[in-house]
Structure formats: structure tokens, C-alpha cells
Amino acid sequence: MIYVLATGLLLAFTAEIGIRRIRSQAMIRLAAQLEHRLSLALLGKLMVFPLDSLRSLPVEQQRARLKQYEAVRSA
């Protein structure tokens, strides 16, 4: 009788660990896909931005603009 309970408990723990691993892998994959899509969208916005307007801005303003894009990406 005790062996049946121990086997059931072991099976439940194993299933729980397996489900957690599958869920964490799915979350990692989803986060990577979202970050990739967001990076492509931000790069697309930067590529459309007129180059002449970037050249006329001081370096600090250019850095500030890129930090704003990075803040959106990390949020």
C-alpha cells in the first residue's frame, strides 16, 4: 500500500516538474520572438528616419533618442 502512494507521489512530482519545464521553455521562446519583432520594428523606424536630420543633431540628442527606443524595447 505504501509503495502505491510513494509511486503516485513520485509520478505527481515528475509531472509537475515536466509541466513547469515546458511552460518555462514556452515563455522563453515567446519572449525571444517578441524581442526579435520589436527590434525589427525599431530598426525599421530608424531606417526610415531621414539621415540629414540625424547629422544635424548633436551627439547627445542622438544618444538620447536611441535610449528612448531602448527604453521602449526593454519595457
VEXDO-757225 format. One record per residue: x, y, z of N, C-alpha, C, O, CB in turn; residue number from 1. Coordinates in steps of 0.02 Angstrom, whole numbers, plus 50000, padded with zeros to 5 digits. Glycine has a CB too. Layout:
BEGIN
[vomi [X, Y, Z], [X, Y, Z], [X, Y, Z], [X, Y, Z], [X, Y, Z], NUM]
...
***
This chain:
BEGIN
[vomi [50041, 49940, 50000], [50000, 50000, 50000], [50043, 50063, 50000], [50030, 50110, 49963], [49953, 50000, 50060], 1]
[vomi [50095, 50064, 50041], [50138, 50123, 50045], [50177, 50133, 49980], [50193, 50189, 49961], [50187, 50116, 50103], 2]
[vomi [50191, 50077, 49944], [50227, 50082, 49881], [50183, 50116, 49828], [50208, 50153, 49786], [50249, 50013, 49857], 3]
[vomi [50120, 50103, 49830], [50074, 50133, 49782], [50070, 50208, 49794], [50071, 50247, 49746], [50003, 50101, 49787], 4]
[vomi [50066, 50229, 49857], [50064, 50300, 49873], [50130, 50335, 49854], [50129, 50390, 49828], [50050, 50310, 49948], 5]
[vomi [50185, 50302, 49868], [50250, 50332, 49851], [50258, 50337, 49776], [50285, 50387, 49751], [50308, 50289, 49880], 6]
[vomi [50235, 50287, 49739], [50239, 50290, 49666], [50195, 50346, 49639], [50215, 50381, 49593], [50218, 50222, 49635], 7]
[vomi [50135, 50353, 49666], [50090, 50406, 49645], [50119, 50475, 49660], [50114, 50521, 49619], [50023, 50399, 49679], 8]
[vomi [50150, 50482, 49718], [50181, 50545, 49737], [50240, 50561, 49691], [50248, 50618, 49669], [50204, 50543, 49810], 9]
[vomi [50280, 50511, 49676], [50336, 50521, 49630], [50312, 50539, 49560], [50341, 50582, 49527], [50380, 50458, 49628], 10]
[vomi [50260, 50507, 49538], [50231, 50523, 49473], [50204, 50594, 49471], [50212, 50629, 49421], [50176, 50472, 49456], 11]
[vomi [50171, 50616, 49525], [50144, 50684, 49528], [50201, 50735, 49527], [50196, 50785, 49491], [50101, 50693, 49590], 12]
[vomi [50254, 50724, 49565], [50311, 50770, 49565], [50344, 50773, 49496], [50363, 50826, 49473], [50361, 50749, 49617], 13]
[vomi [50352, 50716, 49465], [50382, 50713, 49399], [50340, 50751, 49348], [50366, 50788, 49306], [50391, 50641, 49377], 14]
[vomi [50275, 50742, 49351], [50230, 50778, 49305], [50233, 50853, 49317], [50234, 50892, 49269], [50157, 50753, 49313], 15]
[vomi [50235, 50873, 49380], [50239, 50944, 49397], [50304, 50975, 49370], [50302, 51030, 49342], [50235, 50954, 49472], 16]
[vomi [50359, 50942, 49378], [50423, 50967, 49353], [50422, 50970, 49277], [50446, 51019, 49248], [50481, 50922, 49376], 17]
[vomi [50394, 50920, 49245], [50390, 50920, 49172], [50347, 50977, 49146], [50365, 51010, 49097], [50362, 50855, 49148], 18]
[vomi [50290, 50989, 49178], [50246, 51043, 49156], [50279, 51110, 49166], [50273, 51154, 49124], [50179, 51040, 49194], 19]
[vomi [50314, 51119, 49222], [50349, 51183, 49234], [50403, 51194, 49182], [50413, 51250, 49159], [50380, 51184, 49304], 20]
[vomi [50439, 51142, 49164], [50492, 51149, 49114], [50463, 51167, 49046], [50490, 51211, 49011], [50533, 51083, 49109], 21]
[vomi [50409, 51135, 49027], [50376, 51151, 48963], [50351, 51223, 48963], [50359, 51258, 48913], [50318, 51103, 48950], 22]
[vomi [50322, 51244, 49018], [50296, 51313, 49023], [50353, 51364, 49019], [50347, 51415, 48986], [50257, 51322, 49087], 23]
[vomi [50408, 51350, 49054], [50463, 51398, 49053], [50495, 51402, 48984], [50514, 51456, 48961], [50516, 51378, 49105], 24]
[vomi [50501, 51345, 48949], [50529, 51347, 48881], [50483, 51385, 48834], [50507, 51421, 48790], [50539, 51275, 48856], 25]
[vomi [50417, 51377, 48842], [50370, 51414, 48800], [50375, 51489, 48814], [50372, 51529, 48767], [50298, 51389, 48813], 26]
[vomi [50383, 51509, 48876], [50390, 51579, 48893], [50454, 51608, 48865], [50455, 51665, 48841], [50387, 51589, 48969], 27]
[vomi [50509, 51570, 48868], [50572, 51592, 48841], [50567, 51602, 48766], [50590, 51652, 48739], [50628, 51542, 48857], 28]
[vomi [50535, 51555, 48732], [50527, 51560, 48659], [50483, 51620, 48641], [50498, 51656, 48593], [50496, 51495, 48631], 29]
[vomi [50429, 51630, 48678], [50385, 51687, 48665], [50420, 51753, 48676], [50413, 51799, 48636], [50322, 51682, 48709], 30]
[vomi [50459, 51758, 48730], [50495, 51820, 48744], [50547, 51834, 48689], [50556, 51892, 48670], [50530, 51816, 48812], 31]
[vomi [50580, 51783, 48666], [50630, 51792, 48613], [50597, 51815, 48548], [50623, 51859, 48514], [50669, 51727, 48600], 32]
[vomi [50540, 51787, 48532], [50504, 51808, 48471], [50480, 51880, 48477], [50485, 51918, 48429], [50445, 51761, 48458], 33]
[vomi [50454, 51898, 48535], [50431, 51967, 48544], [50488, 52016, 48540], [50481, 52069, 48509], [50395, 51974, 48611], 34]
[vomi [50544, 52000, 48571], [50601, 52045, 48568], [50627, 52052, 48497], [50647, 52106, 48476], [50657, 52020, 48614], 35]
[vomi [50628, 51997, 48460], [50650, 52000, 48390], [50605, 52044, 48349], [50628, 52086, 48310], [50652, 51929, 48361], 36]
[vomi [50539, 52036, 48357], [50492, 52077, 48319], [50497, 52150, 48337], [50495, 52194, 48294], [50420, 52053, 48331], 37]
[vomi [50505, 52164, 48401], [50511, 52233, 48423], [50576, 52264, 48398], [50577, 52322, 48378], [50508, 52238, 48499], 38]
[vomi [50630, 52226, 48398], [50693, 52251, 48372], [50688, 52267, 48298], [50714, 52318, 48275], [50749, 52200, 48385], 39]
[vomi [50655, 52223, 48260], [50646, 52237, 48189], [50603, 52298, 48177], [50617, 52338, 48132], [50614, 52177, 48155], 40]
[vomi [50551, 52307, 48218], [50508, 52366, 48210], [50547, 52430, 48226], [50541, 52479, 48190], [50446, 52360, 48255], 41]
[vomi [50586, 52428, 48279], [50626, 52487, 48296], [50679, 52502, 48244], [50691, 52560, 48227], [50658, 52478, 48365], 42]
[vomi [50710, 52451, 48218], [50760, 52461, 48165], [50726, 52489, 48103], [50755, 52532, 48069], [50795, 52395, 48149], 43]
[vomi [50667, 52465, 48088], [50630, 52493, 48031], [50615, 52566, 48040], [50620, 52605, 47993], [50565, 52455, 48021], 44]
[vomi [50597, 52587, 48101], [50585, 52658, 48115], [50649, 52698, 48107], [50647, 52754, 48081], [50555, 52667, 48185], 45]
[vomi [50704, 52671, 48130], [50767, 52706, 48124], [50789, 52712, 48051], [50818, 52762, 48031], [50822, 52672, 48165], 46]
[vomi [50776, 52661, 48012], [50796, 52662, 47942], [50755, 52712, 47901], [50780, 52740, 47853], [50789, 52592, 47911], 47]
[vomi [50693, 52725, 47920], [50651, 52772, 47885], [50668, 52844, 47905], [50654, 52890, 47867], [50577, 52758, 47901], 48]
[vomi [50699, 52852, 47962], [50716, 52919, 47987], [50764, 52952, 47939], [50813, 52921, 47918], [50746, 52915, 48058], 49]
[vomi [50752, 53015, 47920], [50796, 53050, 47873], [50867, 53057, 47901], [50877, 53079, 47957], [50767, 53119, 47856], 50]
[vomi [50915, 53039, 47860], [50985, 53041, 47881], [51010, 53112, 47893], [51050, 53124, 47937], [51028, 53007, 47830], 51]
[vomi [50986, 53159, 47853], [51007, 53229, 47861], [50987, 53257, 47929], [51024, 53296, 47958], [50978, 53272, 47805], 52]
[vomi [50929, 53237, 47953], [50908, 53263, 48018], [50951, 53233, 48074], [50961, 53265, 48126], [50834, 53247, 48031], 53]
[vomi [50976, 53173, 48064], [51021, 53144, 48115], [51089, 53179, 48114], [51119, 53189, 48167], [51030, 53069, 48103], 54]
[vomi [51113, 53195, 48057], [51179, 53228, 48052], [51179, 53297, 48083], [51229, 53319, 48110], [51201, 53232, 47979], 55]
[vomi [51122, 53332, 48079], [51120, 53400, 48105], [51112, 53401, 48181], [51126, 53453, 48212], [51062, 53438, 48073], 56]
[vomi [51091, 53346, 48211], [51081, 53344, 48284], [51148, 53333, 48319], [51192, 53298, 48294], [51031, 53289, 48303], 57]
[vomi [51154, 53362, 48378], [51214, 53347, 48418], [51214, 53274, 48440], [51162, 53241, 48442], [51217, 53393, 48480], 58]
[vomi [51272, 53250, 48457], [51280, 53180, 48475], [51238, 53162, 48536], [51209, 53108, 48539], [51354, 53164, 48489], 59]
[vomi [51234, 53207, 48584], [51195, 53193, 48645], [51121, 53184, 48630], [51089, 53141, 48661], [51204, 53250, 48695], 60]
[vomi [51094, 53222, 48584], [51024, 53213, 48566], [51013, 53147, 48529], [50962, 53113, 48538], [51000, 53272, 48522], 61]
[vomi [51062, 53128, 48488], [51057, 53063, 48454], [51058, 53007, 48504], [51019, 52959, 48499], [51114, 53055, 48403], 62]
[vomi [51102, 53011, 48553], [51106, 52960, 48606], [51041, 52957, 48645], [51017, 52903, 48662], [51165, 52974, 48653], 63]
[vomi [51013, 53016, 48661], [50951, 53018, 48699], [50894, 52985, 48660], [50853, 52949, 48689], [50932, 53091, 48716], 64]
[vomi [50892, 52997, 48594], [50840, 52965, 48553], [50847, 52889, 48552], [50798, 52853, 48558], [50842, 52993, 48482], 65]
[vomi [50909, 52866, 48546], [50920, 52793, 48546], [50904, 52763, 48614], [50879, 52706, 48618], [50992, 52778, 48527], 66]
[vomi [50917, 52800, 48667], [50899, 52775, 48734], [50824, 52770, 48742], [50799, 52726, 48777], [50928, 52820, 48789], 67]
[vomi [50787, 52816, 48711], [50714, 52812, 48713], [50689, 52749, 48678], [50645, 52715, 48703], [50682, 52875, 48681], 68]
[vomi [50718, 52733, 48621], [50700, 52672, 48586], [50718, 52611, 48629], [50680, 52563, 48631], [50735, 52668, 48517], 69]
[vomi [50775, 52613, 48661], [50796, 52558, 48704], [50749, 52550, 48764], [50734, 52494, 48785], [50868, 52568, 48728], 70]
[vomi [50725, 52607, 48791], [50679, 52604, 48847], [50613, 52571, 48826], [50584, 52532, 48864], [50665, 52675, 48875], 71]
[vomi [50590, 52587, 48766], [50529, 52555, 48741], [50540, 52480, 48732], [50497, 52440, 48748], [50506, 52586, 48674], 72]
[vomi [50598, 52463, 48707], [50615, 52392, 48695], [50619, 52352, 48760], [50597, 52295, 48763], [50681, 52387, 48657], 73]
[vomi [50647, 52383, 48811], [50656, 52346, 48874], [50592, 52344, 48916], [50587, 52305, 48963], [50712, 52377, 48915], 74]
[vomi [50543, 52386, 48899], [50481, 52388, 48939], [50436, 52330, 48925], [50382, 52326, 48954], [50445, 52452, 48925], 75]
***
